[in-house]
């Protein structure tokens, strides 16, 4: 199955149980609005690409990891768009969740997505594709990987927290706010496939850094109508932006260097050539980040 179809099918399966007569219907609509239609889904794609490169011995577990990471990402966008943070009226070319459903439901929708991500991982521990103890141990390790990518100090909550400080350490901020989920995607894909996740940490970090540079470029030179969200927010909110410091050409050069470092950091794996090709394709799409994501597919996120 095509990875994009695999991700969408798994996301819809994860969200389906929420549609219950006992669920507040407007809240469920807000949750679905936050997930569908998606952006580039590059984080779950990365997770499945690494799992595949490592043999993908437990596809249900790798899918659960990919879904959990994407749900966390969607939650972060819902919360990031709130008036208390970025006050963004548009996301992915549509009204942001708080603009469409109001702030209270936006907060609850983001919270629900976080809760659902860990529920998906817990359910994966019950799948019997592997001997039960082995599967459960991997699921617990994956819960730790995702939890680390969410919380303080190295996760997206830490990244968001730095925005309330008077001095923002740029490298720490970018690694937490953007890089954490990319690192989790790479490490999680390897762990789900039964490999050493720690060996994939640098690979994921470099991909995440490159992705952040593409996002910096979009914030400086993107067209809001094309990318589906406001631009110029980093300057307006006083946040670090590499494209402002290095310029467009310097930032693109650094982006390519980071992708090269990612490829060099790849551990030995079954399908290394296929993964390298995927990373190079992603690099090309990120390098032309001023084009709209609808044409890039796996390029800079909307996000």
Helices and strands as residue ranges (DSSP letters): H 3-16, H 25-35, H 42-53, H 59-80, E 90-91, E 94-95, H 97-101, H 103-124, H 132-150, H 156-162, H 170-174, I 175-179, H 180-192, G 197-200, H 201-221, H 224-227, H 233-237, H 242-265, H 272-287, H 293-296
